[in-house]
Amino acid sequence: MEEIVTKIRKWGNSYGVLLPKLVIDNQQLKEDSEVKISVRLHKKLTVNDLFELSKKHPLKTRKNTEEIMKEMDYELYGIRK
């Protein structure tokens, strides 16, 4: 099973999706192969989405924001402050 992100395209009066050749080859698919497709909207999270999530699921931490930011700087960029 492979998971890909693709876009819906209009074909005449219908809509369809394209499967990359690599997926076709890896799964040994050919014309008329039956496939099962699960559909879900691929949405990018915004900062506002993250704030809303944090309100619903608050973190239980004893660290203040400054400590967390220092840890993030170190983990992401190797910067110690």
C-alpha positions as CSV (number, residue, x, y, z in Angstrom):
1,M,0.0,0.0,0.0
2,E,1.3,3.5,-0.8
3,E,0.0,6.9,0.2
4,I,0.3,9.8,-2.1
5,V,-1.0,13.3,-2.3
6,T,-2.5,14.3,-5.7
7,K,-4.9,16.8,-7.2
8,I,-8.4,16.2,-8.6
9,R,-8.5,17.1,-12.4
10,K,-11.5,17.7,-14.6
11,W,-11.9,15.4,-17.5
12,G,-14.9,16.3,-19.7
13,N,-17.9,16.1,-17.4
14,S,-16.1,14.0,-14.8
15,Y,-13.2,14.3,-12.4
16,G,-10.2,12.0,-11.9
17,V,-6.9,11.7,-10.2
18,L,-3.5,10.8,-11.7
19,L,-1.3,8.1,-10.2
20,P,2.4,8.6,-10.5
21,K,4.2,6.0,-12.7
22,L,6.4,5.0,-9.7
23,V,3.2,4.0,-7.8
24,I,1.9,2.1,-10.9
25,D,5.2,0.3,-11.2
26,N,5.6,-0.4,-7.5
27,Q,2.1,-1.9,-7.2
28,Q,2.3,-3.7,-10.5
29,L,-0.9,-2.0,-11.7
30,K,-2.2,-2.0,-15.3
31,E,-5.2,-0.9,-17.1
32,D,-8.5,-2.2,-15.6
33,S,-6.7,-3.1,-12.3
34,E,-9.1,-2.6,-9.4
35,V,-7.9,-0.3,-6.7
36,K,-9.3,0.9,-3.4
37,I,-9.1,4.6,-2.8
38,S,-9.6,6.4,0.6
39,V,-10.4,10.1,0.3
40,R,-9.6,12.8,2.8
41,L,-8.9,16.5,2.4
42,H,-5.2,17.3,2.5
43,K,-5.2,20.5,4.5
44,K,-2.2,22.5,5.6
45,L,-2.3,23.6,9.2
46,T,-2.1,27.3,9.9
47,V,-0.8,29.0,13.0
48,N,-4.5,29.7,13.9
49,D,-5.3,26.0,13.6
50,L,-2.5,25.2,16.0
51,F,-3.7,27.8,18.5
52,E,-7.2,26.3,18.3
53,L,-5.8,22.8,18.9
54,S,-3.8,24.1,21.9
55,K,-7.0,25.5,23.5
56,K,-8.7,22.1,23.1
57,H,-5.7,20.1,24.3
58,P,-3.5,22.2,26.6
59,L,0.0,21.0,27.2
60,K,0.9,19.9,30.7
61,T,4.4,21.3,31.1
62,R,6.3,23.1,33.8
63,K,8.5,24.9,31.3
64,N,7.9,28.5,30.4
65,T,7.8,29.7,26.8
66,E,11.4,31.0,26.9
67,E,12.7,27.5,27.9
68,I,10.6,25.8,25.2
69,M,11.9,28.3,22.6
70,K,15.5,27.6,23.6
71,E,14.9,23.9,23.2
72,M,13.4,24.4,19.8
73,D,16.4,26.6,18.7
74,Y,18.8,23.9,19.8
75,E,16.8,21.0,18.2
76,L,16.1,22.8,14.9
77,Y,19.3,24.8,14.5
78,G,21.9,23.5,17.0
79,I,21.9,26.9,18.7
80,R,22.4,27.0,22.5
81,K,21.5,30.2,24.2
